[in-house]
Amino acid sequence: MSTISREEVARLAGLARIDLTESELTRLAGELDVIVEAVATVSRVATDDVPATSHPLPLHNVFRPDVVTATLPVEEALAAAPAAEDGRFAVPQILEED
Amino acid sequence: MTTEATPLVDYDDAVRRYDPVLGIEVHVELGTASKMFDGAPTEFGAPPNTQTTPVSLGLPGSLPVVNEKAVEWAVLIGLALNCEIAESCRFARKNYFYPDLPKAYQISQYDEPIAHDGWVDVELEDGTTVRVEIERAHMEEDAGKNTHVGGAAGRIHGAEYSLVDYNRAGVPLVEIVTKPITGVGARAPEVARAYVQTLRDMFRALGVSEARMERGNVRADVNVSLRPSPDAPLGTRTETKNVNSFRSVERAVRFEISRQAGVLDSGAAVVQETRHWHEDTGITTPGRVKSDAEDYRYFPEPDLVPIVPDRAWVEGLRASLPEMPAARRRRLQAAWGYSDAEMRDVVNAGALDLVEATVAAGASPAAARKWWMGELARTANEQGASLEELPVTPAQVAELQGLVDAGRLNDKLARQVLAGVLAGEGSPQEVVAARGLEIVSDDGALLAAVDEALAAQPDVVEKIRGGNLGPVGAIIGAVMKATRGQADAARVRELVLERVKG
C-alpha cells in the first residue's frame, strides 16, 4: 500500500525548488514510500517510555561567548556571487513582495 | 497593487457593528555584540557585506554556534513578560527561498519556544490598563537586507534586479507572539500601539536592545479580524507585515477594521492573507494569499543541540530584572508630585531620564520639568533635535537652577545663561562669569541707576509721594534696562520707595 503519492512528491519538489521529470516523480514516490514505511515500523516498536529523539548526542547548552571574531573581507564574501554591485550580491528580480 | 472595490466603512460605525480581535507579532533585534550563531559584528550602518562570516553567508561546511548572551537576553525578555521558561527547547529550520536568507532556511524555534504563556499589562493614555496575554517568545535570526534596483522607485514589482547585503543576516531576534487580544472594541488601534510601545520601553529597560523603531530594531506584524459579536467565533484574519512605527501600528489596525467591515458588509468573506502597509497613503494592500508558500517544512535543527536553561540560573535572572517602565513611571510621578498630564507630557517628550537625572543632580522636580519641557523643548523643536541630543547635561540644568535658587540669576538671565551653555560656552557658572550675567544686588550700583531713573522722570516721584504706587514699575523697568536686566528687581523696588520717601 502506497502512502506517498506522486502528487505529494510533486508538491514537495515544488516547495524545495527541485525540477523533477515525470519518471523521477514516480521513482521517488516509491522510494520515499519505503522510507516512510521503515519509519512507521520503528514507531510501532517504540513505546511510550521512548521519547521522540531529534538530537542523538547527549549534549545540551553548547554556547559561544558574545565575542566578535574576524569577518570575511568584502571581496571574499562576494567571491562566489554570480554578480555583485556596490559591495552587494546582485540577484534576479524578486517577483513577489516579501 | 490590486485595487479593491469594496468601500471602507466609517471607523466608528465599523466598531459599533463588529468586534475586532487583534494578534500582534513583535520582532526585536537584540543588541549583542556578535550575531546569533557566529562572531560577525552586529553594528548598524556598516558598509554592505563587511559583517559576514561563512556562517552568516550560509557557506557549505560552516556550522552555527549559539550566542550565550542572546539566550540570556531571550530568557530575560520571557521573564519580563511573565512567561514560563522552557525546561528544554530546541531550534528548528524554517525552509523558504528568498534571497535575503543565504541558507534557504531561517534558524528559528517552532514547537519548543524558549518562553511561553505570559502576560504584560499595557497602559493606555487615559490610565486604563489592558492585560495582553503572551503566547510565546522564541529565538531566531534576522535576514539580510534587499534593495531593489530599477522599475518604479520603492516598489518591488517591476524591479529589474535586487541587491543583497548580509550584514543583518544572523543578527539575533526574539519574536513575541500574543494570544488573541479580545474585548478591546473601538480601542483596538490604541491598544495595539500601546502594546508595541510597552514592549519597546521594556526592551530598553532590560538593556537587551536599543529598540530604535526607525532602524528596524523593533518590527511589528499586526493580525486583525472582525466578528459580529464578542460571543461569535473568531473571524478570518489578515496579517499586515512590517508596520514599523507606533503611529503606523495604530493607523494600520484602524484601516483594517474599516476595510474588513466593508468586505463583510458587502456579503463577501475576508481573505486570509498577508497585507502590506503603505505609510504614505495609510492603507494596506494584499500581498500573497496564504498557500503552499507558507508551508515552511519545519524540522529540528540538526546542527544545534537543545538548550536546557538551568533553573538556578533562570531564577538568578528573574531576581536581576530591573524595574519595569510602567512601575518606574508610577514611582517617579508619586515622588515628583506631577499631575497625570504633566507626567504624560514628560514621558511623551522622551524627557523622563533627563528629568530624573536633573532631579538627582539637585534640582526640584518642578524646576527640572520647567526647563526640559519649556526652554529646552522649544530649542530642540527649533533645531529638529531630540532633547537628548541637545548639548546640555542634566547636571548643568541642575547647576543653572541652583543659581536661580540662590538668587544669583533671575529667569531672564537664566535663559541667557542656558543659551550660552547650548552655544558651547561652558558650564552655567562659566557662562555667568564670561558674560557677566549675574544679578546686581549691590546697593551702590543699584542706587546710582535708581537715582538716574528718578531724575529722568520727576513727575513719577510726585505721583508716588501722592500715594500712587503704580509708576514704581516704570522706574524698576528703567533700572532693569540700564542694568541690562541684571538688577535684583525686588531690591530695586525697596530702594525706589526708600528714595522717594526719604
Contacts between the chains, C-beta under 8 A, distances in Angstrom:
chain1	res1	chain2	res2	distance
A	11	B	292	6.9
A	12	B	297	7.9
A	14	B	292	7.0
A	15	B	95	7.5
A	15	B	292	6.3
A	15	B	295	5.9
A	15	B	297	6.5
A	16	B	95	7.7
A	17	B	97	5.8
A	54	B	90	6.2
A	54	B	300	3.6
A	54	B	302	7.8
A	54	B	306	7.8
A	55	B	90	7.2
A	55	B	300	7.1
A	55	B	302	7.5
A	55	B	305	5.4
A	55	B	306	6.0
A	57	B	305	6.4
A	59	B	305	4.5
A	60	B	88	7.2
A	60	B	305	5.3
A	60	B	306	4.6
A	60	B	307	6.5
A	60	B	308	4.5
A	61	B	305	7.5
A	61	B	306	8.0
A	61	B	307	6.0
A	61	B	308	5.8
A	61	B	310	7.9
A	62	B	65	6.8
A	62	B	66	6.9
A	62	B	304	7.7
A	62	B	305	5.2
A	63	B	65	7.2
A	63	B	66	5.2
A	63	B	67	7.2
A	63	B	68	3.7
A	63	B	71	6.8
A	64	B	39	7.3
A	64	B	65	4.4
A	64	B	66	6.9
A	64	B	67	6.3
A	64	B	68	6.6
A	65	B	68	5.9
A	65	B	69	7.5
A	66	B	32	4.9
A	66	B	33	5.3
A	66	B	34	5.4
A	66	B	67	5.3
A	66	B	68	6.4
A	66	B	69	3.6
A	66	B	70	7.1
A	67	B	33	7.0
A	67	B	34	6.1
A	67	B	39	6.2
A	68	B	33	5.4
A	68	B	34	4.9
A	68	B	39	5.5
A	68	B	40	7.4
A	68	B	41	4.6
A	69	B	34	7.2
A	69	B	38	7.4
A	69	B	39	2.9
A	69	B	40	7.5
A	69	B	53	7.0
A	70	B	39	7.5
A	70	B	53	7.6
A	71	B	40	5.3
A	71	B	41	7.0
A	71	B	50	6.6
A	71	B	51	5.7
A	71	B	52	5.9
A	71	B	53	5.9
A	72	B	52	5.3
A	72	B	53	6.1
A	72	B	54	7.1
A	72	B	57	7.4
A	74	B	47	7.3
A	74	B	48	7.6
A	74	B	49	5.2
A	74	B	50	5.7
A	77	B	49	4.8
A	77	B	50	8.0
A	77	B	52	4.9
A	77	B	57	6.2
A	77	B	166	7.4
A	78	B	49	6.4
A	80	B	59	7.7
A	85	B	149	7.7
A	85	B	163	5.8
A	86	B	48	6.7
A	86	B	163	6.6
A	87	B	47	6.0
A	87	B	48	4.1
A	87	B	49	5.4
A	87	B	50	7.6
A	87	B	165	7.6
A	88	B	48	4.7
A	88	B	49	6.3
A	88	B	147	7.0
A	88	B	163	3.9
A	88	B	164	5.7
A	88	B	165	5.1
A	89	B	49	7.4
A	89	B	99	7.3
A	89	B	163	6.8
A	89	B	164	4.3
A	89	B	165	7.9
A	89	B	166	7.5
A	90	B	161	5.5
A	90	B	162	7.5
A	90	B	163	5.7
A	90	B	164	8.0
A	91	B	99	4.3
A	91	B	161	6.6
A	91	B	162	5.2
A	91	B	163	7.6
A	91	B	164	5.9
A	92	B	161	6.2
A	92	B	162	7.5
A	93	B	148	7.4
A	93	B	150	7.7
A	93	B	151	7.7
A	93	B	156	8.0
A	93	B	159	4.8
A	93	B	160	5.6
A	93	B	161	5.1
A	93	B	162	6.1
A	94	B	98	7.5
A	94	B	99	6.6
A	94	B	146	6.8
A	94	B	148	7.1
A	94	B	156	5.7
A	94	B	159	6.9
A	94	B	162	5.2
A	95	B	156	7.9
A	95	B	157	7.6
A	96	B	156	7.7
A	96	B	287	7.9
A	96	B	288	6.0
A	96	B	293	8.0
A	97	B	156	4.9
A	97	B	157	7.3
A	97	B	276	6.2
A	97	B	287	5.4
A	97	B	288	7.7
A	98	B	98	6.5
A	98	B	100	7.7
A	98	B	146	7.5
A	98	B	156	7.7
A	98	B	241	7.6
